[in-house]
Amino acid sequence: MVSNLAGGRPPRHGVEPGTQLGALEAYAAQAHGYLTAGADQLSQLAGLLRPLVLESWLRSVRTGIDPMDPGSERGLRGADLQRYRDAHPIAPLLPLIDKLLVQDTARTGLIVVVADQFGRVLWIHGNPDQVAVATEIGLREGDDLSERRVGANAVGLVVRAGRAVWIHGPEHFLHRMHQLTGAAAPVHDPDGRLVGVLMVAGGVRVAKPEILALVKATATAAEMDLLLAAMRTAQHGPRAEGFFQAEAPADCGRLGLDVLGLGQPQLSKAGDRVPLSQRHAEILLLLAEHAEGLGADHLALLLDDTDLDNGTIRAAMSRLRTVVGANVIGSRPYRLRSHVATDVEALRAALDSGDVESALQLYAGPVLPRSTAPGIVDLRDELRVRLRTAVLGSGDATVLRRWTAGADGRDDAAAWAAYRATVDRDSPLYAQIEAKIRVLDRRLGADATWMQRSGS
């Protein structure tokens, strides 16, 4: 019984690391027993877990995460991981993180994890033996630590809550992570958006107030570095708006491409925003999507399913090179020599990590909505279907409300039905949603009748 543990009092919400660890471990172990017993025992968890952890566990149960999940090889690997992390806004901060966090902690047998804004692990630093131990429990570079993928863990909860947290041993939802303690803090850009997560991980030694304080101090220093970089960029021209806003100082040569939504396509280059023509945006996006390169004939087919000759392609490439830089695009086949980070790539990463809310925030609209290029149309449809599928499967009222309020979801009967399932039947909102569904049903019936009469 609960009353037999630590005087009958569960660990307090907000308890500092390093205190009440024995009671915390005992309560969490008992909570796992109830979790194993089945859904009818979940009500017993409330007195055993810190509120932040309890809420995470319940979300994990609803999502269908298996506490005994042994892990898998899923995740970014090899060249794909290298390209992604090299272009990430947190990459320029690595020397600072190494100086303030890695050098000291690595000597003590702890590891430092640097993750992106979605919870994907970009780098793991530390003693090779300790990194190998982390690998055995499924903590690898390129892996997704979002709550939707692995349940309660320090990185995943920082991504969700936006503040520093620590998770100790059996508080982790997955059994394979019970030997791990993590203390993590968020890194925000100058506009307050999450760009990454720093975590110190290891054994019980991490459960000390000074470890969490060190991680938070390093994250604050990283945020100051991003702010200084943005100020230096502002001195050389207007700071880029949108997803690539605080990537790095202007002289680093990073390129970004925004193609989602109705606005004009934009290229982020050396801290400036450069408007792109429709054709140039199509070519640049297709090359970003095909890292292996595209021959002139293949590119022509992706741009136009009629007869687009190679001379037209060469001329378009020549003009595009004057915009992006002579050395950015190689030939035979045409391919990008420098990584171009796109908002499409960011959206796909959010979907890969299961962060539907962030994906919706990134989704400003369809990919190049005015384009009729076959390759762009296919990409547009693929992303929309993936996003819609994730929204419908989320069971999240906030996500479904945002989707049904937008152009893509306004007339989506299935999404409205899913939204209705999240709302109390006695709520006025339920009646509004029900009325909208009836309108859509009548419209669908009228369309079907018209098609029958027209012989379609």
Secondary structure, 3 states (H helix, E strand, C coil): CHHHCHHHCCCCCCCCCCCCHHHHHHHHHHHHHHHHHCHHHHHHHHHCCCHHHHHHHHHHHHHCCCCCCCCCCCCCCHHHHHHHHHCCCCHHHHHHHHHHHHHHHHCCCCEEEEEECCCEEEEEEECHHHHHHHHHCCCCCCCECCHHHHCCCHHHHHHHHCCCEEEEHHHCCCHHHCCCEEEEEEEECCCCCEEEEEEEEECHHHCCHHHHHHHHHHHHHHHHHHHHHHHHHHHCCCCCCCCCCCCCCHHHCCEEEECECCCCCEEEECCEEEECCHHHHHHHHHHHHCCCCECHHHHHHHHCCCCCCHHHHHHHHHHHHHHHCCCCEECCCEEECCCEEEHHHHHHHHHHCCCHHHHHHHCCCCECCCCCCHHHHHHHHHHHHHHHHHHHHHCCHHHHHHHHHCCCCCCCHHHHHHHHCCCCCCCHHHHHHHHHHHHHHHHHHHHHHHHHHHCC
